[in-house]
């Protein structure tokens, strides 16, 4: 049995990676040791970045019914005073910033979405026992449990293997890499109930020295509580209904009359692998990093991994790049995952103290900080959350046009750049996703009209005219699409002017795209398939930026492209997605 990629583990990261590979026209087999998907609730927070990835998967309509947008989080002390409110506004990436969601039901939609792809296969009851990197392929051995309970061994060959089987990942252990970090001994019990006895929306993190807790309103009338267990409370006590009722006594009118879905004891972990890749074997999601639940970033970090890795695997498998491109997966994802772990650990340390003197000092400090509107807004808008930024990897410095690395702040001899409103580099960050118009759709999300592969976008110009014939051949090799952004008032003129060039003209409805190019003082942006800005430059530098980009992404020469069709959306599929988005 052969495939291009073996994905070990049918958790959210593995399922997301399989969906994205399917969308890019690649083949994969997902091997899962369990007999079915995990059906109990785990993660509860879904970010706008993840929803944008789900949009790329083409599963927004399927997932949305199991989410609640605009999920607000409040950190409160034992007296009920609000220490911090986290209620970010705006939709810069095309979606509300935070959602509550039911993970098992969303994971189920990711699984069922794989039925669309003939060359994606999910096999339950397949426990991977070995994966040998033989240089030009990987031989994967799995122990298969048949319906009658008998077992047998099966070997699958693949070009790459990605371990997505969770924190205890055997794939990571076979790689021999360290799993660095800390696993606190503090235990928590999760209690999920249906028919929410409170009906109060949103999230409360209770920094109560009597017993720290969490209370979360979720879709479909589900409520989650989490309570810290003390050292003298054995984990087995959570099976005692009276103990659970006592935990909830101060939270509900009748704590003995609840429809409990589950109760489980867990501990928090803050760990990250020292390496995400060894030859043709990689790890992603919890296999690569574990983080405490406080910021709701475990599930989302797995989505970021899948989004980053999928297009790079697709580019290598299609012959657009050599496999040095895969080294940038760890280069780009490691530091951000570590930053999220550190932030989650810090928030946990604010919530967990039970010493009343320590808690009193903490509460006093929070009251003082809340006297400043600027500080309150900083936390409310979630500006403390580290957004992904790639200083190294598939990036081109916007001023020097150096390949593979860039400074955070721009410096240039050109007055246009010196006068830029924002001197922070736009490269290595996600491009915004507003609603836009084209000749065929109105009010569609940007990604749904540009497609989900490489986009070369210019403001007020036809980008096709900025490149030589040889450079256009290189862009065709990359599967890139030319897009011209225009104020909506200029769109009819541009559609007539650029007719025949193959350029898609996109009308900027609310001025947000114009604002982005203006603020950063650039005229052209090279957008990666994951919608991060790979390069941004003045129009005359487009050819030089392309040359540097091809170095940064380890692009193969045009003459060497071969294999299966390049991964890009057909125009009809893009139009269909735009209609759904609208």
N, C-alpha and C positions, 0 to 999 in steps of 0.2 A: 504494500500500500504506500502510495506517494502523495505528498501535498507540498505546498510551498511553505506554510507555517503551521507548526503544531502549537496550540495554545493549551497550557496545562491549567485547568481550573475554569469552571463555569460560574464564577462569581461575577460581580458587575464589571470589573476591569476586563476580564477575559471576554465577556459577552460584548462589551463595547468595542474592544479591539477587533473581534470577529465581524461585527456589523460594519465597522469602518473599512476593514479590508475587503469585505464584500462589496461595499459601495465603490471602492477603487478597482474592482474587477479582479481581485486576487483570490487564491484558494487557501483554505485553512481547515484544520480539524481541531475541534475543541475536545479535550479529554478530561472528564470529570470522574473522580473516584466515587462520589456519592451516586445514589440511584435516582435522585431528583434534585431540583433546585432547593436551596434553603427557603423555608416558608415562614420563618418567624421574623418579626420586625427587628431591624438593627439601626442603620442610619436613618436620620430624620430631616437632614438639611441638604438642599440642592441649590447650588449657586447658578448665576446667570451664565458663567463660563460653561458649566455642564449642560445647561439647556441649549446653548449654542452648539455644543457637540452633538446633542440628541437631534437638533435640527439638521446637522450634517448627515446623521444616520438616516434621516427621513422618517423619524418616529415621533414627531411632536404630537400629532393627533392621538396617537396611541398612549403616550405617557401622561399628557396633560390632565386627564380625569383623576389621576392619583396624586395630584399636587395641589398646594395652596400657595398662591403668590403673595408677595409682600409680607413674609413672616417676620414679625418683630420680636426681638429678644431683649429682655430686661434683667439686669443683675440687681437683685435686691438683698438687703441685709436682714438680720433677724428681727428688726423692728418694722419691716415692711417698707423701708425707705429705698427709693430707687437710686442706686449707685451709678448705673450706666444704662442708657437706652441705645439699642442698636437697631435703627430703622432706616437703612439706606434708601434714598430716593433716586429717581431717574432710571433710564434703561439704556445706558451707553452701549451695551453689547447686544441690544435688541430684545432683551428680556428683563423682567423684574430682577432685582439684585439677589433676592433670597426667596426660596420656596420651602415650605414644609412638604414632605412626601412620605409615601408608604413604600419602603424599599422593596419588600417581596413582590409587590404588584408591579412596580416599575421594572425590577429585574426580569419579571415574567414577560413584560413587553419587549425587552431587549432580546430575550431568548426567542420569543415567537417571531420577532422581526427577522431572524436568520432564515426563516422558511422562504424568504424572497430569493435567496441566493443558492443556485444549484451547486456551487463549488465550496460551500461552507457546510460543515457537518459537525453536529454535536453528539458525542458518545458518552453516555452515563455508564457507571460501573466499570470504568477504565482507570485503574490506579497506576500512574506512571512510576516505574521502579528504576529506570535508568534512562539517560540521554547522553549518548556518546558523540562528541564532536569529532568527526572523521576528516575535517579539513574542508571538503567540498560539499558535505551534507552532514546532517545529524541523524543518527539511528536512535529512535525512541522505542523503548520497551515498556509495554503496559500489561498488567495483569487484569484480565477481563473476567468479570463474574457474570455467568449466564443466568438465565431465568430459573434454571433448575438448581442453582446454587453451586454448580461446578465452576472451576476456574481454568483458564488457559492463558498462554502468553501470546501477545501480538506485537509485531514490529512494524513501525511506520517510519519511513524516511522523509525528511523535510529539509528545506534549505535553512530554516531558522526555527528555534524553539523559544517560546516566551512563557516563563513561569508566572502564573497569576493565581496561585493556589493559597494565598493568605500568609499570615505572619509566620507560620511554622514551615514555610515553603521548603520542600525537599529539593526543588530546583536550585534555590539559593545555597542550600547546604552542599549540594554536589559541586557548585561553583567554587566553594571553599572561601567565600568572602566573609568578612566580619559583619556583624549586625550590631552596630554601635548605638549606645544610648542607655536609657534608664527605664526600668519597669517598677513603678512604685508598688508597695505592698498593700496600699489602701484598696479595699474591696467595695464595690457598689452593687446594689440590687436594682434591676430594671423590672418594673411592673407595667404591663400594657393592658388596658381595658377597652372594651367596646361600650357603646351607648354612653358616651362621655357624661359622667355625673356632674360636671361643672358647666360645660358648654362655653367656657371662656377661651377665646382664641389666643394664639401666639405662645411665646416661650418665657418662662421665668426660671432664672438660675438663682437658687436660694442660698446665699452665703450666710447661713444660720448656724451660729456656734453650737446650738442645741443638737442639730443634726443637719448638715448640708443636704440640699435636695435639688431636684429639677422637676418642673412641671411643664408639659408640652401638649398643646392642642394640635391634632393631626387630622388629615382628611378622613372621610368616612366615619366621623364620630369616634375616632380612636383618641385616647389620651394616654400619654406616657408619664410615669413618675420614675425618678431615680433617687435612691437614698444611699448615703454613705453608711457602711457598716462599721461598727467599732471593733476593736481588736478582740474584745471578749464575747463577740456575737458570732458563733460559728455559721458558716455558709448554709448549713442544713436547716437553720431556723427559718429561712425564707419559704420552706415548704409548709410551714405552720400557718394556717389561715388566720389564727388569732394574732400572730406576730405581724403579718401583713396588714391586718385591720388596725393594729396599734400604730404602725408606721403612718397610716393614712388618716388617723383619727382627727388630726388638726387640718386636714385638707378637704374632706368631703363631709356632708351632713350624716351619711350612713356608710361608714367604711366597711361594714360587713356585707353590704348588698351591692357587689360589683361583678360585672361580667369580665373576669380576668382571662386574657388571652395567654399570657405567659408570665413567668417570673424567673429571672436568671441572674446569677452572680457573675460579675466580670471585674477585671482589673484594667487600669489604663497603662498603655505602653507608649514610650517615646523613643523609637529606634529607627535607624536608617542603615541600609547596606553600604559598605565601603565601595562597592562597585555594582553597577547595574548590568554589566555585560562581560562575558568571557567568550570570545570567539563568536560562534553562531548561536550561543545561548544567552538569553536576556531575561530580566525579571522586571515586573511592573506591579503597581498597586501595593497592597499590603505585603506582598513578598519582598518589595524593595524598601518600604517604609511603613511604620506603624505610628499613629498619633492618637493622643487622647481625644475624647469625644467633644470637648468643650466648644470648639469652634465649628464642629460639624464638617470637618475637612477630610476625613478618611475616604469616604465615597467619592468626594469631589477630586481629591488628589489622584485617585485611580482613573477618573475620567480624563484628567489632564495628561496622565501618562499615556493612556490609550490614544488620545488625540495627537500627541506629539510623535509617538512611535509609529502609528499606523501609516501616515503618509510617507515616512522615511522608508519603512519596509516596502511599501508599494513602489516608491521611486527606484529602489535597488532592484526589486524583482522585475520591474518593467525595463530595466537597462538604462534608465535615465541617470543613475548615479552609481558609483561603486560603493562597496559596503563600509568604507570609512565614514560615510554619512551617518551610520548607526552609532558611531562614537559620540555624536552630538546629542543623542538622547540623554545620556547621563550628564553630559556637560551642561545641558539646559535645564534638566529637571531636578538634579540633586540639591542644589542650593535653595531652590524655592520650597521643595518638600521639607528640607531641614528648617527653614524659616517658619513654616507652618507648624511643625512639631514644637519648636521653641515657643511660639505664640500660644499654642494650645496648653502647653505645660505651665506657662506663666498665668494664664487665666485660671487654670485649675488650682494653682497655688493661692489665688485670691479667694476662691470659693471654699476651699477645704479646711482652713484653720478652725479649730474649736476652742483655742485658748482665748478667753474673753478679753484679756488685755490686748492681745494681738489684734483681735477683731475690732476692738474699740478704736485703736490707732488707725486701722484700715478705714473704718467708717468715717472717722474725722477727716482723713485725707481725701476721701471721696466727696465729702460735703464741701471742702475747700475748692476742689477742682471744679465742682459743678457751679461754683459762683461765676466761672468764666464761660460766657456763651461760646467762645471759640473752642474751648476744650470740649464742651458738651456736643457741639456740632461735629468735632473731630471723631468722637466715638459714635455718635448717631449715624453719621454717613459712612461708617466703617472704613475710614481712611487709615486706621491702624492695621488693617489687613494687608499683608504683603502681596501685591499683585505680581504675577509672573513677569520677570524682566530678564532678557537674555543678553548679557554682556559678551558672551562667547557662544559660538555655535554657528548656525546658518544665519549669519548677520554680516552686514557690511557697514563700516563706519560712515556716517552720512557726509562727512566733510573730507576726510583723507581718502575715502573709498578703499580702506584696507579691508581685507577679507578675513572673516572669522573672529574678529574681536573689535570692540568699540568702547570708547569712554562714555560715561553717563552724561556729560555735558559737552555741548558743541563749541567748537572754536573754528573760525574761518576768516579769511581775508576779505571775503565778499560782503559788501554792505548789506545785501539782502538778508544774509544769515546773522550778521552782527545786530541787525535791527529786529530779529525774530522776537516775538512776544515770549515764547517758551524756549529757553536755551537747553532744556533737557532733551536728549535724543528721543525721537519717536520710534527708532528702530529697536527691535527686540520686544515690542509691546503689541498688544492686540489692537487691530484697527477697529474703529467703531462700526456699529451696524444699525443705521437708521432705516426708516421707511423711505423708499425711493420710487420713482416712476420710470418706465421705459415706454417704447412705442406699443408694447403689448400688455403691460401690466401696470396697475396703479396701486400705490401704497404697499408694495411688497417689501419684505425684509431683504436687505442688501445681498446677503449670501445666496439667497434663493434666485436672484437674477444673474449674479456673476458666476455661479457654479462653485464647486468646492475643490478646485485645484489651483494652480498658480494663476494669479491675476496681475497684470501690469496696468496700473491705473494712473492716468494723468488728469490734472485739473485744467480744463479749458483748452486742451490740446488733443490731437489724435495721436496716441502713443505709437501707433504703427509707423508714423512718419519720423519718429525719433531714432530709429534703428536702421542699420545697413541691411542689405539683403542677407549677408552672412549671419548677422545678429538675429534677424527674424527667423532664420533656419534654426538657430540655437534655441530660440524661444518656442518654436514649434516642437522641437525635440523635447523640451520640458513640458509640453502640453499646456502652455500658457495661453491665456485669453486677454485680448486688449480691451480695456474699458476706458471710456472718456467720461469723467464727471463734469457736469454742467449745472449751473443754476437752471431751475425748471424753465425759466423764461427763455433760455438759450437752446433748450433741447431740440425743438423743431429745426432750427437752423443747423445745428450740428449733425442731426440725422441726415439732412440733405447734403451737407458739405462732406461728410465722411462716408457717404454711401459707397459701397464697393471695397472699402478697406478692411472689412471684417471686424471693425471695432464696434462694440456695444456702447451705445450712448445712454447714460444713466442720469436722470434728473434729480438734483439735490433739492428735496421738497422744503426742508426746514432750515437749510443753511448750515447744518452741522458738519457736512463733509467739507464745504468751503471753509468753515471755521478751522477744521483740522489742518488743511493745507496752509491756511493763512498763519495760524498760530505757530506752526513748526517751520515756516518759510521753506517749503519744498514744493516742487511741481510734479514729481512722479513718485509713486510708491509701488514697490514690488511686494505683493502679498502672498505669503506662503499658503499652502492648503489648510493649515490650521488657523489661518487668518491673523497670524502675527506678521508684523512688518519686517521683511528680510532686508530691505534697502529702501532708502528715501533720498532723493537728490534733486538738484535743479535740472530742468529739462535737457540742457546741453550735455549733462554728464550721464545721460541714460545708458549709453554704450559702455562707458567705463564701469558704471555700477553693475551692469549685467556681467561683465568679465569677472569682476570681483566676486559676485554672487555665485557664479559657476565654480569658482575655486572653493568658496566656503561650503558649498553643498557637494563637493567632490563629483561634479557632473562628468559624465562620460562624453567623449567626442561625438559629434553628431553622426559620423559614419558608423559608430558602433551600436547605435540604438537598434534593438531587435526584440525578439520575444513577443509577448502578448501586447495588445493595444495599450497605449499609454492611458493611465488612470485619469479620466476627466469625464464630466457629465455631458451627455448628449444635449443638444439644444432643447429637444422636446422634453427631456426629463427636467431640465432646469426650469422651463416654462411651467411644467406641472407643479413643481415645488413652489414656484412663485405664486401660483393660483391658490395653493393651500395656505401659504403664509399670509396672503392678503385676506 
